[in-house]
Amino acid sequence: MPDPAGLSARDWAEVSQQRARLYDWFATLYAAEIPEARLPAYLAGEASPVAALSALGLGTEVARLQAGFAALRGLDQPHLELAADFAQMFLLDAKAGALPYASVHDGGEARLYGPAEARMQAFLARASLAVQEEFREPADHLAVHLAVMARLAQDQAQAADIAGAARDQLAFLDEALLTWLPKFHAASEQARPRYDIYPALAGLLIAVVKLDAQFIRELAEPGVAVDAS
C-alpha cells in the first residue's frame, strides 16, 4: 500500500483499482467452486493475484495458500477434491465447516436470515444495489460483502474527496464485515477439509481486510494531506 501521507489522486485511483480486483477475486472464490477449466492455472500458480501481497508482510499467508494448491497437483481429479472441500466448508453443516453468512456468526442470533441479513438488505437498498438473481444466496453471504467492497473501491477510485471515500469504505468494513469475519476465520481454522486451501484462504482474507482497513483508516483521519495532482 502507498503511504497515506501525501497520497496523490493518481495513487488513490491506482490503488483503488488494485483493491477492487483483489476483493473481487476473493468474492469469486467464496461465491462458487473454482471452475474445472480454471483450476489448472491455479495449480500452476498463474491465476492468483496474491503474489504481490508478500511484499506487504503477508508472505506467510500467501505461502500457505500456495502450498494448499500445490497439494492438489498430480491428483487425477483435483476439481472433485476441491469441490468436496468447498461443500464441506460452505454448504453443509456449520459444525463441520464455516458457513459464509454473517447471520451464522452474529453474536446475538446465530441463525440463517437473522438480523445481519436484514441489515445487509437495507444497505444494498440504500446503495441501489442488489444480489444478482443467479446467485441464490442470502444477502449476508461473504461473497456479497466482498463484491460490495470491490464495487465501492471501483466506484470511488476517481473520488475528489478521498478522505470521504475512505470513510465510506471504512464504515462498511467496520460495521458490515469485520464484525463477524474473525469468527468466520476461526471457524475456518477449526474445520478439517481434506486440503488446506479454504482455511488458508480465510487466513489470507482476514489479513488483507485488516491491512486494508488500516490503510483507509489513516486516509479517513482528519489532517491527512492528499495531493490533488
N, C-alpha and C positions, 0 to 999 in steps of 0.2 A: 504494500500500500504506500502511496506517496505520503510525504509529511503533510499533515493537515495545515500546519502553519504556512501561510502564504500560498496555499493551493490555488493554481490558476484555473480559469474557466475551462481551458483546454484539457488540463489534467483531470478535472472533475468529469468532463464528458468522456474521456478515455477510460477512467477507472469505473465509471458508471456502466459503460458497455461491458467491461470485463466482469463486473459483479453480476450484471444481468445474465450473461452467458453462464456463469457458474451456478447461480441459483436455478436457472432453467435446467441445467444438466442434472442437478440434484433432484429436481421435480420429476424429470422423466424417469429416473431410476426408482423413485418411490411410487410413481403412478402405475407402472406395469413392469413385467419381466423384460429383460433385455431381449430384443428380437433375435431369433436364431441366426439370421443373416448378419447381424451386427456383432454378435458375440466374438467371432474370431479376431476382430480388430481390438477388442478389449484384451483378449488373451495375448495378443502381440504387443500390447502396451501402446496402441496407436489411437485409441478412441477416447481416452480420458484427458480432460483439461487440467488435471490436478498437479502435474509435474512441477509447474511453476510455484506451487504453494510451498514447496520445500524451502524456497528462499525466504519465506515469511515465517519460518520457525516451525512449520508443520511437517517436517521431514519424517518424524516417527509415524504420524497418522497416514501420510501418503505411502510410506513403505509397507505399512500393514495392509492397506487396501491392495496395493500391487501384489503383495505376497498371496493375498486371497485369490486374486485372479490367476496367479501363476500356478496355484494348486489344481486348477481345472485343466491345465494343459496336459495333453496326452490322453485324456479320457475319451472314450468312444462317443459319448453323447453328453457333452458338458452342459448343453442347454437344458436337458432334462434334470440334471443335478441342480442347476441354478434355479430352475422353475420350482423344484420341490422345496428348496430353501426359501424361496420367495413366499410360497404358500404357507409354510410353517411359520415364518416370521410375521406375515402381514394379513393372512386371510383366515386363519383357523382359530386357535384358542389363545386368549390373552395370557394364559399361564405358560404356554409353550413358546410364545413368540413375543412380539412387541407391536400390538395393533397401532397403526399410524393415525390415530384420531385424538384430537385434543380432549374430547369429552371423556375418553377412557382414562386419561391421565390427569383429569381435573380433580383437585383436592377435595372439592365439595361433593360432587356427584359423579363418580366414575362409572359412566354408562354411555352407550351409544346415543346419539341425538340428545345429548344433555345441554346444559346452558352454554357451553363453549361453542357448540354447533350453531345455536341461535345467535350468539354474538358474531360469529363469522358471517352468517347470512346477513345480518344487519350491516356489517362492514361492507360486504360486497354490494349491497343495495345502495349504500351511501356513495360508494365509489363508481356506481354504474357499471359494475362487473357482474359476471355470472359464471357458474361452473358449466363447462361445456356439456351438452346433453349426452354425448357418448361416454363421458366419464361418470359412470353410475355409482358415485360415492358421496357420502355426506360432505357438506361444505367445510367441515373442520379436518378433513384429511390433510396429512402433512404435505402431500404434493400440491394441494391448493395453496397452502401458506407459502410454499417456496415459489410457486408460479406468480403469486401476488407480489412477492419481493422482487422477482425478476421484472415484473411489469412496472413496479414503482421505480426501480433503478433505471430502466429503459426510458420511461416517460419523463423522468426528471433529469435526464442526462444533460439537457440544454437549459436547465433552470437558471434564471437570472439571480434568484435568491438561493444560493447554495446552502446557506445555513438553515433556511426554511425547509428546503427539500430534505436536508439531513434530519431535521426534527420530525418531519412526517414519517420518514423511514424508520427512525429510531423508535418512534411511538409504536409502530406496527411490530417491530422486533420485540420490544419490551413487553407490550401488552397482549400480543396475539401469539407469539411464537416461543419466546424464552420463558414464559410462564409454565410451559409443560415440556419443552424439548429436553431438559435434563432428565426428567422421569422417563421419557421415551428412550433416551440414550441408555439409562440404567437398565431398562427392560431389555434392550437390545443386547447389552453385555451379559445379562443373565440367561438369555436364550442360548440354546445349543443346536444351531443348524449344523449340517454336516460340514459345510465350508464357512470360512470366516468373513466372507465378502460383506454381508449385510451388517453384522456387528461392527466391522471395520468402517463401513460407510457411515454408520451413525456416529462413530468416534470422530471421523473427519468432519462430518457435518456440524456437530456442535462446536468443534474447534474453529471452523470457518465462521460460523454465525457469531460466536463470541468475539473473534478478531474483527469482524466487520462492524459489529455493534460498537466496539471500542473506537474504531476509525471514525464512524459517523457521529459518535457521541462527542468527540473532540471538535468536529466541524460544527456541531449544533450548539456548542457552548458560546455564550456571548464573548466578544472580544477576539475571536479568531479572525485573523486577517485573511481575506480572499482577494487574490489578484484578478481583476476583471479581464485581463488580456488573454 
